[in-house]
Amino acid sequence: MSAAILRRLGLALVAVSLPAALGAGCGDDDVGPPGPKPNDGGVLDAIAPEPFKATVRRTSAGVPHVKADDFGGLGYGYGYVFAEDNLCIFEEELLTVRGQRAKYFGDVPYDLGNSDSKSNVGSDAVYQMLATKDVVDKAQAMLDPETRALVRGYAAGISRYVRELKAGKHEGRHASCRNEPWAREVTEEDMYLRVYKLAVLASTGALLDNIWTAQPPSANQAPEAPRSADPAKAKEEFRKGLESLAPKFVALREGQLGSNMYAFGSELTGGGGIQFGNPHFPWYGGERLYQVHLTVPGKMDIQGVSLYGVPSVLIGFTENFAWSHTVSSAFRFTPYALTLKPGDPLTYIQDGAEKKITAVDLTIEVKGADGQVTPRNVRLYRSEYGPMLNLGSAGFGWSTDTAFTFRDANADNFRFIKQYTRWNQAKSLEEFVKIHEEEVASPWVNTTATDKSGNVYYGDLSVVPNVSDEHAKSCEFKDLSALLSSNLPGLPLLDGSKKACDWKVDEAASQPGTMPASQLPKIQRKDWVLNCNDSYWLTNTRAPITGFAKIVGQEQYRQTLRSRLCHQQVLDRVSGADGLPGTNMTEDLLKQIVLGSRVYTAEKFKTPIVDAVCTQASIQLTKDPIDGSAVNPPVDVPIGAACDALKAWQNRDEIDSKGSIVWDELWFRVLKLNGSGAVTYNQPFDPANPVDTPNNLDVSSPDIAQAFAAAVRAVTAAGFAVDAPRSAVSWVAGKGGPADRIPIFGGFDRNGAFTVAETSNVEPRIQPDVGYGPIRRGNSYIQLVSFGAAGMQASTFVTYSLSTDPASPHYDDYTRLYSQKQWVKAAFTEAEIAADTKVTLELQQ
């Protein structure tokens, strides 16, 4: 075929330095877009694809450095190399937001890490109702031509890889989807839907089952069970209902899908700033983070990570500044209670006027057990505010007189990619902050940042409904608003019978109905700022931030155990109490601190418990506090070896730590006892001393001894010695499968571990052989960026590695480095990249 015809069909490709290990299937021609169509005269006439060109160089651990002369080419190179690493899981994410899961997988539950549903059909229906062409159109309209080109190029790069795979290239790669019909080329429209799914991750995306199960009462339906008159029992009923329907939402609200971040300024470094970032996201599914370096000379030079399918860097660094994120405590939506017209569950009354709840009829294709696909009719409902909502507990169902709906601020947040692409091009921290204030488009995260001058910044300038405390109070709905906020402090339940209860519109806001930057917390300093998933209140213990609406976050409230350790590590550093040299902060010292695997509960409470319990050789166990189950007949549990192990343990979850397993099982039970009120703290929470309180656990309770004995029994019953190393229970499988175990340091968020490594179970249990493995969530992308005399220096990890394809050389290489705490020096300058390049791709369309 002649070169002219190749150009006409858009089939140009050059690939160099591509070893067989990467699948040397990048051949001599790019198959191009869908084939030629006959014109009116019957002559084949191809539509030439948009021209894209990029260079991709992979350095240590497979990190891709994408360079192009324009944004379209940049997206093209990024999309191609990303698909090379993660095509199958990304295609499943697109299948999900398109509402087509049931067509290919049947009506079964799914779990994609941060999003899940009990029904593919239900999930498909919700996304088909909400992820519409209108969403795509509004997202496109928000972007400038260069950013749209970036998105188109990204889609084209992925599509090119798909065509190569379907043509038989890249042998052995992506076995789980290469022959599946749902793995297909990607459009620009798909990309906007993907970003929509990410934007609503902490709101609509976490409430899928609450939406499709919201159905009006039928004539033969039993009346809703009455709510308990006991406030404490009513609160527990509500929590159980919410946990049942929205487990990811509850986990997110409790910081279990959280992160750690520090920014240290010149007062502690003596020079430029140091930024540490470490999201705690799942190690599986589509919300993994992908490290990349993106360069358009003269316009953009940024390295960091994106969530799968986002063409811009979401957490990262330039030569001048660095930033990170944690999940914010602010709410992104508000539920509304609708007062129904008597005898008509589809009509509600607002200011005396009747308004309709709209039925949305959808047809979902469903694959049956026989492999045949048949249509299923599904009816969902929505109000003027958004989808109807089932909160899963008495008093919050759809009854004959009340129904519930909600409005999601991020459903209208079409500035997401715009903000981050602007950030990726910013030249200074000042410009970064200005963009943050102008766009206020971060969907659900706090931000910390620092720069080469030693300034530090914190801002929760994220998308929050404009509902002041006064507005929420004036719009309370009966006693249900108080019941809701008792479980979800700060979330208002608004009265939909009054139009005045709509979100307030502030002309200064970047989005109607949301809070402008002036009503959201932010601070700039020279010492430090941090966040470990509690609210903005204690961004810096020297200068608490106060005065914001409850929907943004709590103030003067009890911090999580991980947050307390997050603060304690800084306080120990500035006082010199951590045993490290001096009282300043350096890159090397911070590396030791953030991977030190300290366990806060062990530091605070191990010695008192051991001193109280380990005065006897054995304990007669009669009840396991983890579930209240009786041990009948009672058993004598020898505790001497466990006591010795705990006394010798250094209160860290290192790979070789011995005693940490017993502590895990013990503290799980102490948490249960404290939650039920059986065991309390003698020193309650004091907002004037938030890092050190509550404290002085009442170890005299006989329940503590029962918890200790039950913990020992749980460990030994699972087949582990009480002094087994942490590596026996904390691991992830490498390329060799389950037998190829890579040990992982770190522990449980609920036990006060700063370095998190755990299963995704709501309540973990030690199991025979596997222990707490394989690890399913925790430390994910880690960056430590410092600005000093030598310029910007960055060290990184992607704990689960860059590829989800077991056939990839980058399936577990980063993980093995992380297991040994071997930081990867991030190549950033042209000289650094050239010196570390392992593979080069020249891509052209």
SVG drawing of the C-alpha trace seen along z (x, -y; Angstrom):
<svg xmlns="http://www.w3.org/2000/svg" viewBox="-56 -38 78 64">
<polyline fill="none" stroke="black" stroke-width="0.4" points="0.0,0.0 1.4,-3.4 2.4,-6.0 -0.2,-8.4 -3.0,-5.9 -1.7,-5.2 -1.8,-8.9 -5.3,-9.2 -6.6,-6.4 -4.6,-7.8 -2.6,-4.7 0.8,-6.0 2.9,-4.6 6.5,-4.6 7.5,-2.5 11.2,-2.2 13.0,-0.6 10.0,1.6 11.1,4.8 9.2,8.0 8.3,7.8 6.0,4.9 4.3,6.8 6.0,5.9 2.7,5.8 2.9,2.0 3.2,2.7 3.7,0.6 0.1,-0.6 -2.6,-2.1 -5.9,-0.7 -7.6,-4.1 -11.2,-5.0 -14.1,-2.9 -13.7,-1.9 -14.5,-3.9 -18.2,-4.6 -19.7,-4.6 -20.6,-8.1 -23.5,-8.9 -21.6,-7.8 -20.7,-4.5 -17.0,-5.3 -15.1,-4.5 -14.0,-7.7 -12.2,-7.6 -12.6,-10.3 -9.0,-11.2 -8.5,-11.1 -7.3,-14.0 -3.5,-14.2 -1.7,-13.4 1.9,-12.8 3.8,-12.1 6.9,-10.6 6.6,-8.3 9.6,-7.2 9.3,-4.8 11.7,-5.1 12.1,-3.1 9.0,-1.1 7.5,-1.9 6.7,-5.5 5.7,-7.1 7.0,-10.5 4.7,-11.8 5.9,-14.7 4.2,-16.4 4.1,-19.6 0.4,-20.2 -2.3,-19.0 -4.0,-16.7 -0.7,-14.8 -0.1,-14.8 -3.5,-13.2 -2.9,-10.6 0.4,-9.5 -1.0,-9.4 -4.1,-7.4 -2.1,-4.9 0.4,-4.1 -2.4,-4.1 -4.4,-1.5 -1.2,0.5 -1.2,0.9 -4.9,0.8 -7.2,1.4 -9.6,4.0 -10.5,2.3 -10.9,-1.1 -13.3,0.5 -15.3,2.0 -15.5,-1.5 -16.9,-2.9 -19.3,0.0 -20.5,-0.9 -21.2,-4.6 -22.7,-3.7 -25.2,-1.6 -24.4,1.7 -23.0,3.9 -26.0,6.3 -25.8,6.8 -22.5,8.5 -22.3,9.7 -25.9,10.4 -27.8,9.1 -25.1,9.6 -23.5,7.4 -20.2,5.6 -17.5,3.8 -15.1,1.5 -13.2,0.2 -14.9,-3.1 -18.2,-2.3 -20.4,0.7 -24.0,1.9 -26.0,5.0 -27.4,5.1 -26.0,4.5 -29.5,3.8 -30.1,1.2 -26.7,-0.4 -27.3,-0.5 -30.7,-2.1 -29.3,-4.9 -26.5,-5.7 -28.7,-5.6 -31.0,-8.1 -28.3,-10.4 -25.2,-10.1 -26.9,-11.6 -26.0,-13.5 -26.8,-16.7 -23.9,-15.9 -21.6,-15.4 -22.7,-18.6 -22.3,-20.7 -18.8,-19.2 -17.6,-19.9 -18.9,-23.5 -16.9,-24.2 -13.5,-23.5 -11.2,-25.6 -10.1,-24.2 -6.7,-22.9 -8.3,-21.0 -10.9,-19.4 -8.0,-18.4 -6.3,-16.8 -9.5,-14.8 -10.0,-13.8 -6.3,-12.7 -6.6,-10.6 -9.6,-8.8 -7.9,-8.3 -4.8,-6.9 -6.9,-4.3 -8.8,-3.5 -5.6,-2.9 -4.4,-0.4 -7.8,1.4 -7.6,1.7 -4.2,3.2 -5.3,5.6 -8.3,6.7 -6.1,7.2 -4.1,9.8 -1.2,7.7 0.3,7.5 0.1,11.3 -0.7,12.5 -1.7,9.0 -5.1,8.1 -6.3,11.7 -9.4,10.8 -10.9,8.5 -9.1,8.7 -11.7,11.0 -14.7,9.5 -17.2,7.4 -17.4,4.8 -13.7,3.9 -14.1,1.4 -12.8,-1.9 -13.4,-5.0 -15.0,-8.2 -14.6,-11.8 -18.1,-11.5 -17.1,-8.4 -14.4,-10.5 -16.8,-13.1 -19.0,-10.4 -16.0,-8.8 -15.2,-12.2 -18.9,-12.6 -18.7,-9.3 -15.6,-10.4 -17.1,-13.8 -20.2,-12.2 -18.1,-9.5 -18.7,-10.8 -22.4,-11.5 -24.6,-10.0 -22.0,-7.3 -22.0,-6.1 -25.8,-6.0 -26.7,-3.9 -28.6,-1.3 -30.4,-4.0 -31.6,-5.4 -32.9,-2.3 -34.5,-0.9 -36.5,-4.1 -40.0,-3.0 -43.5,-4.3 -45.7,-2.3 -48.1,0.1 -51.7,0.9 -50.8,4.3 -47.6,3.2 -47.2,3.6 -46.9,0.2 -43.4,-0.9 -42.2,0.4 -42.4,-2.3 -39.2,-4.1 -37.9,-3.3 -39.0,-5.9 -35.6,-5.5 -33.3,-8.1 -30.2,-5.8 -32.0,-2.9 -33.4,-5.0 -29.9,-6.3 -28.6,-2.7 -31.5,-1.7 -30.6,-4.5 -27.0,-3.6 -27.6,0.0 -29.9,-0.9 -27.4,-3.2 -24.6,-0.7 -26.7,1.9 -27.5,-0.2 -24.5,-2.5 -21.4,-0.8 -18.9,-2.8 -20.6,-6.1 -20.3,-5.1 -16.7,-4.0 -15.9,-7.3 -17.5,-9.4 -15.5,-7.6 -12.2,-8.2 -11.7,-4.6 -11.3,-5.8 -9.0,-8.5 -5.5,-9.9 -2.6,-11.6 -0.8,-14.8 1.7,-17.3 3.1,-20.5 6.1,-21.9 7.3,-25.5 10.4,-27.5 10.0,-27.9 10.6,-24.1 12.8,-23.4 15.0,-26.5 14.4,-27.0 12.0,-25.6 8.9,-23.6 8.4,-19.9 5.1,-18.2 4.1,-14.7 1.0,-13.2 -0.5,-9.7 -4.1,-8.9 -5.5,-5.8 -7.5,-4.4 -8.4,-0.9 -5.8,1.4 -8.4,2.8 -11.0,1.3 -11.0,-1.8 -10.1,-4.4 -6.5,-3.4 -3.9,-6.1 -1.7,-6.2 1.7,-8.0 2.6,-10.0 4.8,-12.9 3.1,-15.3 5.1,-17.8 4.1,-20.3 7.2,-22.6 6.5,-26.1 3.0,-25.3 3.0,-22.3 5.6,-20.3 3.8,-18.3 4.3,-14.9 2.0,-13.1 -1.0,-10.8 -4.5,-10.7 -7.4,-8.5 -8.0,-6.1 -9.4,-7.9 -8.6,-11.5 -6.2,-13.1 -4.9,-15.7 -2.7,-15.2 -4.8,-15.3 -2.0,-15.2 1.5,-16.2 4.5,-18.5 6.3,-20.9 9.7,-22.5 8.1,-25.3 5.3,-23.8 3.7,-20.6 0.3,-19.6 -1.8,-16.7 -5.4,-15.9 -7.3,-14.1 -11.0,-13.3 -12.8,-16.2 -15.4,-16.1 -17.8,-18.4 -21.0,-17.1 -21.7,-17.3 -25.5,-16.9 -28.5,-17.5 -31.6,-15.2 -35.1,-16.8 -38.2,-15.5 -41.3,-15.8 -44.8,-16.1 -47.1,-14.0 -50.6,-14.8 -53.0,-12.5 -53.7,-9.4 -51.1,-10.2 -47.5,-9.1 -46.3,-10.7 -47.4,-14.2 -45.9,-16.5 -47.0,-19.8 -44.7,-22.8 -46.0,-26.2 -49.5,-25.0 -48.9,-24.0 -48.8,-20.4 -45.6,-19.2 -45.0,-15.8 -42.5,-13.1 -41.5,-11.9 -41.3,-8.3 -38.3,-7.5 -38.8,-4.3 -35.7,-2.5 -35.0,0.7 -32.0,2.6 -30.5,5.4 -29.7,8.3 -27.6,11.4 -29.3,14.5 -27.8,17.7 -28.2,19.3 -26.1,16.5 -29.1,14.9 -29.6,11.2 -33.2,10.0 -34.7,6.6 -35.9,5.7 -38.1,2.7 -37.1,0.7 -38.8,-2.4 -36.9,-4.9 -38.2,-8.2 -36.9,-11.7 -38.1,-15.1 -37.1,-18.6 -34.1,-18.2 -32.8,-14.9 -33.3,-11.1 -35.6,-9.8 -33.8,-8.4 -34.2,-5.4 -32.2,-5.7 -33.0,-2.2 -34.4,-2.8 -37.7,-3.4 -39.0,-6.9 -36.9,-7.4 -38.8,-5.2 -41.3,-6.2 -44.6,-6.2 -48.1,-7.4 -47.3,-10.9 -43.6,-11.4 -40.9,-10.7 -37.2,-11.6 -35.1,-13.0 -31.7,-14.7 -29.8,-17.3 -26.1,-16.6 -23.9,-19.6 -21.3,-17.6 -23.8,-16.5 -23.5,-20.0 -19.8,-20.4 -18.5,-20.6 -15.3,-22.5 -13.5,-19.5 -11.1,-18.9 -10.9,-22.6 -9.5,-23.3 -6.9,-20.6 -5.7,-21.3 -5.3,-24.9 -3.4,-23.7 -1.2,-21.6 -0.1,-24.7 0.3,-27.0 3.8,-28.6 3.6,-29.3 1.8,-28.5 0.2,-32.0 -1.3,-31.1 -2.3,-27.7 -4.3,-29.3 -5.9,-31.9 -7.2,-29.1 -8.5,-27.2 -10.4,-30.3 -11.8,-31.0 -12.9,-27.5 -13.8,-25.9 -14.2,-22.7 -12.4,-20.1 -15.3,-17.6 -14.6,-16.1 -11.1,-16.8 -9.0,-19.0 -5.8,-20.4 -2.4,-21.2 0.5,-22.7 4.0,-24.1 6.5,-25.8 10.2,-26.5 10.0,-29.7 8.8,-27.7 5.1,-28.8 2.4,-26.3 -1.3,-26.4 -4.4,-24.5 -7.8,-24.9 -11.0,-23.0 -12.3,-25.0 -14.5,-22.1 -18.0,-21.8 -20.4,-22.3 -24.1,-23.1 -24.8,-26.7 -26.7,-25.8 -25.7,-27.9 -26.4,-26.7 -29.3,-29.2 -30.8,-28.0 -30.5,-24.4 -32.2,-25.2 -35.1,-27.1 -35.7,-24.2 -35.6,-21.3 -38.1,-18.5 -39.8,-17.3 -37.4,-15.3 -35.9,-13.5 -33.4,-16.2 -31.9,-15.8 -31.9,-12.0 -30.0,-12.3 -27.5,-14.7 -26.9,-12.5 -25.4,-9.9 -24.0,-12.3 -23.1,-15.5 -23.5,-18.5 -25.7,-17.0 -29.0,-18.9 -32.3,-17.3 -34.3,-20.1 -38.0,-20.6 -39.1,-20.2 -42.5,-21.7 -41.0,-25.2 -39.3,-26.6 -37.4,-28.9 -35.4,-25.7 -33.7,-25.6 -29.9,-26.2 -29.1,-29.9 -27.5,-31.4 -24.5,-33.6 -23.4,-35.6 -19.7,-35.1 -20.0,-31.3 -18.6,-29.6 -21.7,-27.3 -25.2,-28.4 -26.3,-27.0 -22.8,-26.2 -20.5,-28.1 -18.1,-30.6 -14.4,-30.5 -15.0,-33.2 -17.3,-30.9 -14.8,-27.9 -11.8,-27.3 -8.3,-28.2 -5.0,-29.3 -1.5,-30.1 1.5,-29.8 5.2,-29.3 5.4,-26.4 3.0,-23.5 -0.4,-22.5 -1.8,-19.0 -4.9,-16.9 -5.7,-13.3 -9.4,-13.3 -10.8,-15.1 -12.2,-18.6 -10.3,-21.8 -10.5,-22.7 -7.0,-21.4 -5.2,-22.1 -2.5,-23.4 -2.8,-22.9 -1.3,-26.3 -4.1,-28.0 -7.4,-26.2 -9.7,-27.3 -13.3,-28.1 -16.4,-29.9 -17.7,-27.8 -21.0,-26.1 -21.6,-22.7 -22.1,-21.2 -18.4,-22.0 -17.2,-20.2 -17.2,-20.0 -15.2,-22.1 -14.0,-21.3 -14.8,-17.7 -13.1,-14.4 -10.5,-13.4 -10.0,-10.0 -7.1,-8.0 -5.2,-8.3 -5.6,-12.1 -4.3,-12.2 -1.1,-10.4 -0.9,-12.6 -0.7,-15.6 1.4,-13.8 4.2,-13.1 4.5,-16.8 4.4,-17.8 7.1,-15.1 9.3,-16.5 9.1,-20.2 9.8,-19.2 12.4,-16.6 10.5,-13.9 10.6,-11.5 14.2,-10.5 15.4,-11.8 18.1,-14.5 17.1,-18.1 13.7,-19.7 13.5,-20.8 12.1,-18.9 14.2,-17.5 13.5,-15.2 15.3,-12.3 13.7,-12.7 10.2,-12.9 10.8,-9.7 11.5,-7.9 8.5,-9.4 5.8,-8.7 6.9,-5.1 7.6,-4.5 4.4,-2.5 3.6,-3.9 0.4,-2.6 -1.2,-5.3 -3.3,-3.1 -0.4,-0.9 1.7,-4.0 -1.1,-5.3 -2.8,-2.2 -0.6,0.9 1.4,0.5 -1.7,-0.2 -3.5,2.9 -0.5,5.2 0.2,4.0 -3.4,4.6 -3.9,8.0 -0.5,9.7 -0.4,10.5 -1.9,14.0 -0.9,17.0 -4.3,17.5 -7.7,15.9 -11.0,17.8 -12.8,16.7 -16.6,16.6 -17.5,14.1 -15.9,12.6 -16.6,8.9 -16.2,8.7 -19.7,10.0 -20.9,10.7 -21.0,14.4 -20.8,16.6 -18.0,19.1 -19.7,22.2 -18.2,23.9 -15.6,21.3 -12.0,21.9 -8.8,21.1 -6.6,19.1 -2.8,19.0 -1.6,15.4 2.0,15.5 3.5,15.7 1.2,12.9 2.2,10.7 5.9,11.3 5.3,10.5 3.5,7.3 6.0,6.1 8.8,6.6 6.9,5.1 8.0,1.6 4.5,0.4 5.0,0.3 3.5,2.3 6.8,3.2 7.1,6.3 9.1,8.0 7.1,6.7 6.1,9.4 3.2,8.7 1.3,6.4 -1.2,9.2 -2.4,9.7 -2.7,5.9 -4.9,5.7 -7.3,8.3 -7.3,6.8 -8.0,3.3 -10.8,4.4 -12.5,5.7 -11.7,2.6 -13.4,0.5 -16.5,2.6 -16.5,2.3 -16.0,-1.5 -18.7,-1.8 -21.2,0.0 -20.1,-2.0 -18.8,1.1 -15.3,-0.4 -14.7,-4.2 -11.9,-6.7 -11.3,-8.3 -10.2,-11.5 -12.9,-12.5 -12.4,-14.5 -11.3,-18.1 -11.3,-20.5 -8.5,-22.4 -6.4,-19.2 -7.7,-17.5 -4.6,-15.5 -4.2,-13.8 -7.9,-13.2 -9.8,-11.1 -7.2,-9.3 -6.7,-7.0 -8.6,-4.0 -10.4,-2.3 -8.4,0.9 -9.8,2.1 -12.9,3.4 -13.1,7.2 -14.2,6.8 -10.6,5.7 -9.3,9.1 -12.0,10.9 -10.9,8.9 -7.3,9.8 -8.1,13.5 -10.4,13.5 -7.7,11.8 -5.1,14.4 -7.6,17.2 -8.5,15.6 -4.8,15.4 -4.0,19.0 -7.2,20.4 -6.3,18.9 -3.1,20.9 -0.7,18.0 1.8,17.8 1.2,14.8 4.8,13.6 4.4,14.2 5.8,11.4 3.5,9.0 4.5,10.3 2.6,13.5 -0.7,11.7 -0.1,8.6 0.8,9.3 -0.3,8.9 0.1,11.4 2.7,10.8 2.9,12.0 3.3,15.5 -0.2,15.6 -1.3,16.3 1.9,18.3 4.0,15.3 3.4,13.1 4.9,9.7 5.0,8.6 3.4,5.2 4.1,3.1 1.4,1.0 -1.9,1.7 -5.4,0.7 -6.9,-2.8 -9.3,-2.0 -6.3,-1.1 -4.6,-4.4 -2.1,-3.3 -0.7,-6.2 0.7,-3.8 -2.4,-2.0 -2.6,1.5 -5.7,3.6 -8.5,5.5 -11.6,3.8 -13.8,5.5 -15.9,3.2 -14.8,5.3 -11.7,7.3 -11.2,10.7 -8.0,12.7 -8.3,15.8 -6.4,19.1 -3.4,19.0 -4.2,15.5 -4.3,13.5 -5.4,10.0 -4.3,10.4 -4.3,9.9 -4.2,6.2 -7.1,4.4 -6.7,0.8 -4.4,-1.7 -1.3,-3.6 -1.6,-4.0 0.4,-6.8 3.0,-8.4 5.0,-11.5 7.6,-13.3 8.6,-16.5 11.2,-18.9 12.5,-22.2 16.1,-23.0 19.4,-24.2 19.5,-21.5 16.0,-22.4 13.0,-20.2 13.6,-16.7 10.8,-14.1 10.6,-10.5 7.5,-8.4 5.7,-5.0 2.7,-3.5 2.2,-0.8 0.1,1.5 2.3,0.8 1.2,-0.9 -0.5,2.0 -3.5,4.2 -2.5,6.7 -0.6,9.7 1.2,10.1 2.7,6.6 6.3,6.1 4.8,3.3 2.2,5.4 4.2,5.7 7.7,4.1 6.7,0.9 5.1,3.0 8.3,4.9 10.2,1.7 7.6,0.3 7.7,3.5 11.4,2.8 10.9,-1.0 13.1,-1.6 11.9,-5.0 11.9,-5.7 13.7,-9.0 11.3,-10.6 13.0,-11.6 11.8,-15.1 14.5,-17.0 15.4,-16.0 18.8,-14.8 17.2,-12.6 14.7,-11.1 17.3,-10.4 19.6,-8.7 16.8,-6.4 14.9,-5.6 14.1,-1.9 11.7,-2.0 10.8,-4.7 7.6,-4.9 7.2,-7.3 3.4,-7.4 1.7,-9.1 -1.8,-9.2"/>
</svg>
